[in-house]
C-alpha cells in the first residue's frame, strides 16, 4: 500500500472519515488556532510596519509571542488529523504543497527577523519608525499568512 494509503487506513484516518462530528470539531480547533496564530502575528506586523509607535515593540512581542507559539499546539495536531483522513488526495494537491511552502516561507521570514532586525529593537523600541528591514518583514509576514489562509480554504475546492 502506498504510504499515504497507510496513513488513511490507521484508526485515526478511519475515525476522521467515519465519525459524523470528529472532522468538523477538529476543523473548528484548526480555525481557533489560526485565529490565535494569525491574530497575534498580524497585530505585531502592523506595529512593525509603523502603526501605534507609542507601544513598546519589545513588550508587545513579549506578550504576543507565547500566544503565537501556543497556537501551534492547536493548529498542528488538528491539521495532521484532517490530513490523515484524506492523505493521498492532500499529498497530490498543488494547493496543499503551496500551503506547506508558504508556511515554511513565513516561518523563515519570522526566524530571520528575530535573528536580525529584532535584536536591535532597543534602538527603535518606542516612538521611532522601525528600520526598513523590520517594516519589510512585517509586510511580507502579513502577505504570507493571508496566502496560507487562502490556500487552506481552497483545499476544500481541489
Ligand atoms: C500554520 C498555519 C496554518 C494555517 C494558517 C492554516 C489555515 C487553514 C485554513 C484557513 C483552512 C480552511 C478551514 C476551513 O475551510 O474550515 C485549513 C484547512 C486545512 N488545513 Fe490548515 N492551516 C495551517 C497549518 C496546517 C498544517 C501544518 C496542516 C497539515 C499538516 C494543515 C492541514 C489542513 C487540512 C488537511 C485542512 C482541511 C481541508 C479541508 O478539509 O477542506 N494545516 N487550514
Boltz pocket constraint, residues with backbone or C-beta under 6 A from the ligand:
constraints:
  - pocket:
      binder: B
      contacts: [[A, 27], [A, 30], [A, 31], [A, 34], [A, 37], [A, 38], [A, 75], [A, 76], [A, 78], [A, 79], [A, 80], [A, 82], [A, 83], [A, 90], [A, 103], [A, 145], [A, 148], [A, 149], [A, 150], [A, 151], [A, 152], [A, 153], [A, 154], [A, 155], [A, 156], [A, 157]]
      max_distance: 6.0
